[in-house]
Structures are given as structure tokens and as C-alpha cells.
Amino acid sequence: MVDSTTSLDTTALETFLADELDTTVTSTEVLADGLNLVIAVETERDRYIVRRANKLRETDYINDVRTEYEVMGRLRDTPIPAPDPVLFCEDDAILGDSFLVLTALDGDPVPLGSDLPERFQKPSARGRVGEVLIDTLAEIHAVDTAPFEGVCAHLRPREQVDRCIRHLEAATAATDHEIPGIWDVAAWLHDHAPDTGETTLVHGDFRPGNVLFSGTDEPSITGVLDWETAMLGDPLVELGYLLLRWRDAGDPTPSLDGIEARYPDHDAIAHLRDVTENGLSPFPAKPGSLTRRDLVARYEQRTGYAFENQRFYRALAPFMLVTVWEDLHRHRVEAAVDSDWEPHIEHMTLLAEQVVDGSLGL
């Protein structure tokens, strides 16, 4: 059964899980059906999460499901609080494609644009959120890379930039979407990519929406989710990506006039105005939260890595999101269905331009 408004026949899945886990499935609930189909499963003994890919697994910047399963298996012997991979199934007859079965963990994510859970909306808890995020990120970057060699791709920053450019060129050719300023950002990133740096395990999408926060008064992290973009690479790319979601008091507000002129009747404009005022995550600018400089200082102290070339790493983060979002826009265009991605893509480009021109400093 499906305890959700999403219509999905899970009979074959329930039979498969009952046989493989030697238990009875008592309920299923569709939690998400976007980039991935995510189903919560309860049995007589335990809780599980089922993940099946819907989009972008054919790209080279998102791992296939088998690789994701292998990565998570290697995380078992690390201090990283990740779900335990239980089963990998390649039988398309069950859910239409390969899928993973993972242990379910307790805690609450903080999705893009959301505030913290109410119990953490006090200055000391906001400060602790930044601390535990950085401490967990430092733990990921301290993991022995040897078990992940040959499983994860290994890319240097310039290779990541060039890969994004290739994907963006292909996607915009398919959508005819002219993104103001994006190619200037791409050229700047290519020219300023560092040639040296550390190599660590990188989650690839480390943000408040991909971790689980637990605790009653002071938050702790009980899970790091969604390892579909894990790779071996420069850890500072990941720090820059986390900082994208951190708004400091006094940050400049990019003008949306050009986007509104191009999309005057688009529902996204009101949302983007809220985002420009409050940030991608609204809680960092509130009392008690760490600043971007605080986060960087704590990361440097925990890892010993100096956050040099910070403008490059901070500009690369929105550029990478533009690449993914344009690919998602392409999927909708090619399927001949309405897409609301264009204003969001152009807004993210504005953020990249602000970092490149120095108006959005550290």
C-alpha cells in the first residue's frame, strides 16, 4: 500500500522486500518523486528507505545507482553517519529501474529555503548548526580515500569546470535558453581554477537539506544522505558549495529587474524576491548563526586546509547548480511539459557574477 497522494503500486516491492529481508512490510509512503523516487518502508522489525533514480543518472556528474551503493558500503567503516546500504536490486520489473534499500535514520533535514525546526530557533542552536555542519564536513574530508579509488571519479577543479561547460553547452543548445552572463562566468572559472590542492572524499551535495538534524535543544547530525554525487576531489569545492547557502547580514541584494523583464508573469519572481532578501537558507542571517568567515575559520582549524582562491570556489558552486538545473530544464523541454527553471537558473547566475566581481565577499 502507499500512504501518500502519489499513486504507485508497491505490491512487487513489498513482495521483494518481504522475501529478501524475511519480514512483513506494514506500510510504504512515497516521500519524493523528483530527481529520485524515495519511498519510506516500515516492516515488523525495522524502517528502510528505497531510492530509485528518475533523472540525470546518465550524466557523468551523478553516479549510477550501483556506484552509489558501492560508495555507501565503503562508508560503513568510517565515522560518517550515513545510512547503511541493505540491498541493491537490478530487476526493472519491481520499480521500473534499479534501486537501493537503505536503513532509515532519525532526524530532520532543512530543505532549500526552509527555516530550522522550531526547537532550534534560538541563538545558541543556530550557532551549533553551523558548527556541526562544518565538523561533519571535516570528518568526510578526513576519510581514507583508498577504499574509494576505482569506485568514485577523480576530478580536479578545472576538470569540473570544463565538464560543467560541456554539459551547459549541450543543454542550452537543446533548450535555446540564453543565460545572461553565464559564459563570462564560465571563462573566469576556467582561467582561475587552481592547479594544486588536496584530494579527499567529497560528498558532492553537502548542504542542510542532505543531512539529518536531531536533538531537543542543541542540534546534532545523525545522518548524511544522498551520496549520488560522491567523488574524489578538492575538498574546498565542497566548502564553497556549503557557503553558497550561507547569507551574512549586509550581503548585497542582486537586482531581479532583468529576470522580471524577461519573465514578467512568472510565478517564480515572488519566490526569488524572497530568496534575494533572505538567502537560499534563511536561518544563517539570524542572531546566533555563524558567519561565512566563522565557518571557514572552523573548517581551516579542523582540517588544516587553507581556504585560498576562495572566490573561485564560491563562484563554482552556483555555476555547478546552473549546470544541473539547465539539464533539468532540458528534460522538461524535451518532454514538452511546462518548465519553471529559467528564472531560477538566471538568478543563480547572478549570484555567481556577484562572487566573480567581488561584490559578494567572504
Helices and strands as residue ranges (DSSP letters): H 11-21, E 25-33, E 36-43, E 47-53, H 65-74, G 75-77, E 85-89, H 92-95, E 99-103, G 118-120, H 123-141, G 146-148, E 154-155, H 157-175, H 182-192, E 200-202, G 208-210, E 211-214, E 220-224, E 231-233, H 235-243, H 257-262, H 268-278, G 283-285, H 292-303, H 310-334, H 341-356
